[in-house]
Amino acid sequence: MKAAVIKKPGVIAIEQIPDPKPAEGEVLLKVEACALCGTDQRVLSGEKHVDVAIVGHEITGTVAEVGAGVKSIKKGERYIVQTVIGCGQCPMCKIHRENLCEKGFIAMGYQFNGGFAEYMVMPKVAVDQGCLIPIPKETAADLGTLIEPLSCCVNGMKYIPMETLEHAVVFGGGIIGVLNALVARARGAKTITIMDVSQERLDLLKRLGLPFDNLVNSAKVKPEDWVKTATGGRGVDAVVVAASVKALVGVGMNILRRAGHLSIFAGMPKSDPMIPMDLNKIHYQELNLHGANSSSQDEYLKARDMLVSGKIDGRPLVTHRFSLDQFHEAVKIQSDPAAGSLKIVIVP
């Protein structure tokens, strides 16, 4: 089969390798589509280490073969892949929150080969956990790849009562910021504002016709000043930090109304994740701060249903499609803000 193979950090080759075979309890998927994400970029550049040579975790596939002992999954069925695999034994895993596994979860595309290939194997531990999420036959493959990142946004926002909120601000106009904003809209937030320092990114969102009320260039307008004017000094109900810029956490706190919610969706640089924080602001204004770390099956099912039902229209989000032979071009375009990409999908 053909695959994008990491030969060494920062060096990827598109080459023919032996077709994988499913062992007992495993499932072989024919990859229909696998999308690029920001974490993939860090791995492919050599910045982030993984244990495998083939990455890619936003996957739609069709069952090509099942190993001995697999009963509930049949050849020809279509699935998307749940990335996170827990230990199955700790208290968090026992309530099916494997993304918070106390032993540290493992993942498809990180500890097991992923989807930038024509075929991939779902290991027994993933099959047993239920990491194959069924999708309808009529669901487009590239739409299926959105379920994984959307599930992470569903997870991060589950602590926020979006149904009752007047105004939510999302920092970050990339695909994750957009998906967070679409979840907020789908759940009933009345006004959605996206802030980003890239005017090119904001112009792209406008061209795509996405259902947001305000697109604000935070390099030109101070967020605190904009929010003060927009809300009559009251502040917004919720802020989602979907960009890995730690200073935005402090800015987010400053623009919240009393009893507002702040979701720290993006991970911050591990070498320098600390910021000064006014704890009295949290105390006296009763602010709610939330984290977000991947997702578990329940969020995948909610995300799938949002996309399949059309409650969230994912069709405008996939701006580019490439074959495996065009993999290097796809990576280059995704890393260039001026290239006009939002979500890039590899179709083997």
Buried (B, 14 or more C-beta within 10 A) or exposed (E): BBBBBBEEEEEBBBEEBEEBEBEEBBBBBBBBBBBBBBBBBEBBEEEBEBEBBBBBBBBBBBBBBBBEEBEEBEEEBBBBBBBBBBBBEBEBBEEBBBBBBEEEBBBBBBBBBBBBBBBBBBBBBBBEBEBBBEBEEEBBBBBBBBBBBBBBBBBBBBBBBBEEBEBBBBBBBBBBBBBBBBBBBBBEBBBBBBBBBBBEBBBBBEEBEBEBBBBBBBEEEEBEEBBBEBBEEBBBBBBBBBBBBBEBBBBBBBBBBEEBBBBBBBEBEEEEEEEEEEEEBBEEBEBBBBEBBBBBBBBBBBBBEBBBEEEBBBEBBBBBBBEBEBBBEBBEBBBEBEBBBBBBBBBB
